[in-house]
């Protein structure tokens, strides 16, 4: 499901939504997700995806985590090389890294908990010249290590380098490990009549 945010929404504001899944007459699963609004002034950002539960972004201790890093050239000339350094939490299993997708050809290296993505000869055009060709991204999966304690919090923040410029630091994202997912029902839901028809 994709949501389009109002174009006048200010950057930095938080947008949240709740989803309720009726599994059976007496079993309702609720999910709660919040994300920070970004716009063209801060296009270099990091997202973490999964079935988030509650405001603490709870995940089970055996689930994979998916990260997406976006970047855009806001300079006045092409960027010939883009590098991303992503220092992952030590409780994540680096050897399980799996590249899902990248906007351009990329070389990936790992050193301890640091992932490095190098987009050599990317020739990323400036936004003022070509909006579409000024953007790029990397998307990957990572496993958690075994035996992670309940309540452990994973935080992640990436650093993006355009040629020889100083790093652009992304926003910070996090997940909290749970042995069992807690109930996060934040409001009651009226029972659904089985014979009702909805459009």
N, C-alpha and C positions, 0 to 999 in steps of 0.2 A: 504494500500500500504506500503510495506517495502522496504527500501533502504539499500544497503550494502555499508559501507564506506570503502575506500581504507585502507588496513591494515597499510600503511606507514603514514597515516594522523596523525599529531602530536596531542597529547592530549591538550585540552584547546582551540584549534582552533574552530571557529564557522562555521557550514555548514548551508546554507540557500537554500530554494527552493520556487518557486512561482507556484501556480496552478490557472488555469483559467477555469471556468465552463461556457460554453455557454448555457444559459437558453433559449434564443430566439434570433432572428436576431439582436435585439438591446439591449439585456440584458446580460451582462457578469459579473459574480461574480468572483472576484480575491481573493486569499488567500495567505498569506506570512508567512512562519514559519522558525525560526532559532533555532538550538540546538547546545549545546557545545559538542564537541567530547570527550568522555572518553575512557580510555583503562584499561588494567589489573592493572595498577599502582594506579588507583583511581576508583575502582569498586563500591564504596558506593555512590550512587547518587539518585537524586530525579527528577522526571519528572511530568509535568502537561500536560494533554491531553484535547483537544477540537478542534473545528474548529477555529483556531487562525486567526485573521484578523489583517493585518499590523504588523509592528514591535513592537507595544505595546501589542500584544496578546489580542486584544479586544474581549470581550464576552458580550452577552446580560445580563441584570440584573436579568433574571429569569432562567438562565441556570445552570445546575449542573456542578460541576468541578470534574474531575477525577485525582487522584494522584497515582503515582507508585514510591515506594521506593525500590531500589535494595541494597543488601549488600553481602559481600564476606569476608571470613576468610583468611587473608593474613599472619596469624601467623604461628608458627611451631608446633602447637598442636590443637586439637579439641576445639571449643568453646562450652561450655555446656549450656550457656544461652546467648541469644541476646535480647536486649531491644531497642526499638526505641521510642524517644520522639519527637513528632511533634506538635509544637505550631502554631496553625492556626490563621489566621486573625480574629479579633473579629467580623467582618461582615459576617462570615460564620456561618451557623446554625448547631451547634454540634449535637443536637438531630436527625438531618436528616442523620447522618453518616450511610453509608451502605458499608459493607465489600464485595467487589467483588471477591477477590481471595487472597490466601496466599500460599506460597511454603511449609509451615509447619504449624502444629497446633499452634494457637496463641490465647492469651487472650487479649482482648481489654478493656481498661478503659478510661474514660474521666473525666477531672477535669477542669472546666471552658472551656478555649479554647485549652487545652493541651490534645492530644491523646497519650496514651501509649500502645505500642504493646509489649507483653512479649512472647518470644519463649522459654519456659522452656524445659529443657532436649532436646534441639535441636541437640546436638552433631554434630555441623557443622564442618566437616573435614577441615583441612588446604588445601589451594590451591596446595601446593607442593606434597600433598599425593593424592588428588582426586579433580581435577578441577570442575567436575560436582557437586559433593556433598559439595563443599565449598561455594555455592551460595544460596541465598534466596531472597524473595521479599514479599511485601505487596501492594495490590492495592485496592483503595476505592473511593467511591463517596461522595460528600458533597454538600448540597444546599447553596445558598446565602440567607441571611436574606432579608425580604421584604423592599422595599423603599430605597435601596442603591443608593446614589447619583451618577450621571453620572461623570465619571472620577476617581472614587475610584480605588485604586490599591491594589490588594492582593499580598502579598509576602509570600513565604513559604520556610523554611529550616528545615531539620530534623537532629537529633543527634542520632547516633547509638552507642550502648554500647555492646562490646564483653566481657562477664564475668565481671571482675572487672577493666578492662582497661579504660583509659580516652575515652571520647566520640570522635567518628569520625563524623565530621560535613559535611553534604552534600552540594552540590551547591545550589544556590538560584534560585527559579523560581517565575514567577509573571504573573498576568492577570490584565487587566484594564477594568472596567465596562463601558458599553455604553448603553444609552437608545435605540439608533438606530445604527446599524453597519455602519460605514463610508465606502465610496468607497476607495478601496486600489489598484486600477488599476495602476500599475507602468509602463506599456508600452502598446502601442496600439497593437491590434490584427487584422489582415486582416480578412474581412468577409469570412465565409466558404461557398463555392459553394454547394448548396443543391444536385446537381447531381454528385459531386465528390465522388470517391471511394478511401478509404485509407486502407492500410494494417498496 
